[in-house]
Amino acid sequence: MDKLKGPRAKVERADKHIAELESTIKGFIDGDPYEVLGEEEAETGHLVLRLHEKIPLPSRNISLIAGDAVHNLRSALDLLYCALVKDNGGTPGTDDAFRISKHRKSFESGALPEIEKRLSSGAFKVMSNLQPYRGGHNPFWQLHQLDIIDKHRLLLTTTASVGEVIQTVSPVGEREIAIGGGLTVSGIKLAYAPADKRCPLNDGDEVLRQTTKPHHDVEFAFQVALHEPPIVECEAILPFLTHLSSGVGATISLFEPILNT
């Protein structure tokens, strides 16, 4: 019998939620939910670009799916710990859980002694090197805190944000320039992350201010972000959850040699 079947099943379930989330977000973004309107500010002469929301973000649905993914990943770690307890000859109880602490001191003084009692020496060594606390390996702490929020407040905070600004800059004094081989280019596209990621991003908010003329053509790539300071601040939700899932999967694999001996 695969002793890691349960933890891996939870990760697979989380990945299904993440795939559902990706489809939901893609459908929303593909619907062209936002436009950016510019207005010249009389006092400064700056061109101020503001968000206009045409379609509301389905934040409730997105948050529920994200919460399910988070909970399954946290459960995968708890099932892993219980499998390690059982492999060491113990009977998993309600107090057995994958320990994630607020900081190093509480992990070393509070969690490690209990872990040492419940796990084999090999499993204990691996567990003590994981640094599952804030300031150690932070994704463990982030996952734990987000799961607590999801269990006590129902919805994680999700919001639209600007992932990338794309400016088309025309060559100075020329509409087109030769680039060789008989080809010409009328503008160069520069893509960059905004210096100030506004979260949450609401209808009417300023997304960019152009202070010099001529004003360049600008496009915006929008994304859906997870925003739960200080745990996670304006992070694109899909890569963030995918990273958490990969990390949990890798953690489970670390204990495979121990459980197969």
C-alpha positions in Angstrom: 0.0 0.0 0.0 1.2 3.5 -0.9 1.7 5.2 2.5 1.6 8.6 0.8 -1.6 8.0 -1.2 -3.7 10.2 1.0 -1.4 13.3 1.0 -0.9 13.0 -2.7 -4.6 12.7 -3.3 -5.1 16.0 -1.5 -2.5 17.7 -3.7 -4.2 16.3 -6.8 -7.5 17.7 -5.5 -5.8 21.1 -4.9 -4.4 21.1 -8.4 -7.9 20.4 -9.8 -9.2 23.5 -7.9 -6.2 25.5 -9.3 -7.1 24.4 -12.9 -10.7 25.4 -12.3 -9.5 28.7 -11.0 -7.3 29.2 -14.1 -10.3 28.6 -16.3 -12.5 31.0 -14.3 -9.9 33.8 -14.4 -9.2 33.2 -18.1 -12.9 33.4 -18.9 -13.1 36.7 -17.0 -10.0 38.3 -18.5 -10.9 37.2 -22.0 -14.2 39.0 -21.6 -12.4 42.3 -21.7 -13.7 43.4 -18.2 -11.7 46.6 -18.0 -10.8 49.7 -20.0 -8.5 52.5 -19.1 -9.7 56.0 -19.8 -7.3 59.0 -19.9 -8.0 62.6 -18.9 -5.6 65.6 -18.7 -5.3 67.0 -15.3 -5.9 70.7 -15.5 -3.6 71.6 -12.6 -0.5 69.7 -13.8 -1.1 68.9 -17.4 -0.4 65.2 -16.6 -2.3 62.5 -18.5 -4.1 60.5 -15.8 -5.2 57.0 -16.7 -8.0 55.5 -14.7 -9.6 52.1 -14.5 -13.2 51.7 -15.8 -14.8 48.4 -14.7 -17.2 47.1 -17.3 -17.6 43.6 -15.7 -17.3 43.1 -12.0 -14.7 40.6 -10.8 -16.4 37.4 -9.7 -14.4 37.6 -6.5 -16.7 35.4 -4.4 -16.4 32.4 -6.8 -12.6 33.0 -7.2 -12.1 33.2 -3.4 -14.1 30.1 -2.7 -12.1 28.0 -5.3 -8.8 29.4 -4.0 -9.8 28.6 -0.4 -10.6 25.0 -1.4 -7.1 24.7 -3.0 -5.4 26.1 0.1 -7.3 23.8 2.5 -6.5 20.7 0.5 -2.8 21.6 0.5 -2.8 22.2 4.2 -4.7 18.9 4.7 -2.0 17.1 2.6 0.6 18.2 5.1 -1.4 17.0 8.0 -2.0 13.6 6.4 1.7 13.4 5.7 2.5 13.9 9.4 -0.1 11.3 10.4 1.4 8.8 8.0 4.8 9.4 9.6 3.4 8.9 13.1 1.8 5.6 12.0 5.0 4.5 10.3 6.8 5.0 13.6 4.4 2.7 15.3 2.1 5.3 16.8 -1.6 5.9 16.4 -2.5 9.3 14.9 -4.7 11.4 17.1 -6.5 14.7 16.8 -3.5 16.5 18.1 -1.2 15.2 15.4 -0.7 17.8 12.7 2.1 19.1 10.5 3.6 21.8 12.8 3.9 25.3 11.3 5.1 28.0 13.7 5.0 31.8 13.9 8.8 32.0 14.2 11.9 29.9 14.7 12.0 30.1 18.5 8.5 28.8 18.9 9.2 26.0 16.4 12.4 24.9 18.1 11.1 25.2 21.7 7.5 24.1 21.2 7.1 22.0 18.0 10.3 20.1 17.7 10.2 18.3 21.1 6.7 17.0 20.3 7.7 16.0 16.8 10.7 14.1 18.1 8.4 12.0 20.3 6.1 11.1 17.5 8.4 10.5 14.5 11.3 8.2 13.6 14.8 9.7 13.8 15.0 9.9 10.1 11.6 11.7 9.7 12.5 14.0 12.6 15.8 15.0 10.9 14.0 15.8 7.6 11.2 17.7 9.5 13.6 19.8 11.5 15.4 20.9 8.3 12.2 22.1 6.6 12.1 25.4 8.7 8.2 25.6 8.6 7.9 29.0 10.2 7.8 32.6 9.3 11.3 33.8 8.5 12.3 30.2 7.6 10.6 28.6 4.6 7.8 31.2 4.4 5.4 29.3 2.0 4.6 26.9 4.8 3.7 29.9 7.1 1.7 31.5 4.3 -0.3 28.4 3.6 -1.1 27.9 7.2 -2.2 31.4 7.8 -4.4 31.5 4.6 -6.0 28.3 5.7 -6.9 29.8 9.1 -8.4 32.8 7.4 -10.4 30.6 5.0 -11.8 28.6 7.9 -12.8 31.6 10.0 -13.7 34.3 7.6 -15.1 32.3 4.6 -13.5 34.4 1.8 -9.9 35.2 1.0 -9.4 38.7 -0.4 -9.0 38.7 -4.2 -8.8 41.7 -6.4 -7.9 42.9 -9.9 -4.4 44.4 -10.3 -2.2 45.5 -13.1 0.3 42.8 -13.9 2.1 44.5 -16.7 2.2 47.9 -18.4 3.0 47.8 -22.1 4.0 51.1 -23.7 4.6 51.6 -27.4 7.3 54.2 -27.8 7.7 55.8 -31.2 11.2 56.7 -32.5 12.0 60.4 -31.9 11.3 62.4 -35.0 10.4 59.4 -37.1 7.2 57.5 -37.7 9.1 54.4 -38.8 12.7 53.3 -38.7 14.5 50.6 -40.7 15.6 47.5 -38.8 17.3 45.7 -41.7 16.2 43.2 -44.4 13.7 45.7 -45.8 11.7 45.7 -42.5 10.6 48.8 -40.6 9.2 49.3 -37.2 6.9 52.2 -36.2 7.2 51.7 -32.4 9.0 49.7 -29.8 6.9 47.9 -27.1 8.3 48.1 -23.6 6.7 45.9 -21.0 7.2 46.3 -17.3 5.6 45.7 -13.9 4.0 48.8 -12.4 6.1 50.4 -9.7 3.0 50.8 -7.5 0.7 47.9 -7.5 -2.6 49.3 -6.2 -4.5 46.7 -4.2 -7.4 46.5 -4.1 -7.9 48.0 -7.5 -11.4 49.6 -7.8 -13.4 51.3 -10.5 -12.1 54.9 -11.0 -8.7 54.3 -9.5 -5.6 55.8 -11.1 -3.5 53.1 -12.8 -0.8 55.3 -14.5 0.2 58.9 -14.7 2.1 60.2 -17.7 4.0 63.4 -16.8 5.8 64.1 -20.0 4.6 64.7 -23.6 4.2 63.2 -26.1 2.0 60.7 -24.3 2.8 57.2 -25.5 0.3 54.5 -26.4 -0.2 52.3 -23.4 -1.8 48.9 -22.8 -2.5 47.1 -19.6 -2.4 43.4 -18.8 -4.7 42.8 -15.9 -4.5 39.9 -13.4 -6.3 38.6 -10.4 -4.3 39.0 -7.2 -4.4 37.6 -3.7 -4.2 40.3 -1.1 -4.0 39.3 2.6 -1.3 41.5 4.2 1.1 40.7 5.8 0.8 37.1 4.6 0.7 37.9 0.9 0.4 41.3 -0.8 -1.0 41.8 -4.3 0.4 38.5 -5.6 -0.9 37.0 -8.8 -3.1 34.2 -7.5 -2.4 31.5 -10.0 1.4 31.4 -9.9 1.2 31.8 -6.1 -1.1 28.8 -5.6 0.8 26.8 -8.1 4.0 27.5 -6.2 2.4 26.4 -3.0 1.2 23.2 -4.6 4.6 22.4 -6.0 6.2 23.0 -2.6 3.8 20.7 -0.8 4.3 18.0 -3.4 8.1 18.3 -3.0 7.8 18.1 0.7 5.8 14.9 0.5 8.4 13.4 -1.8 11.2 14.1 0.7 9.7 11.5 3.1 9.1 8.8 0.5 12.5 7.1 1.1 11.7 7.0 4.8 8.3 5.5 4.4 9.5 2.9 1.9 12.3 1.5 4.1 
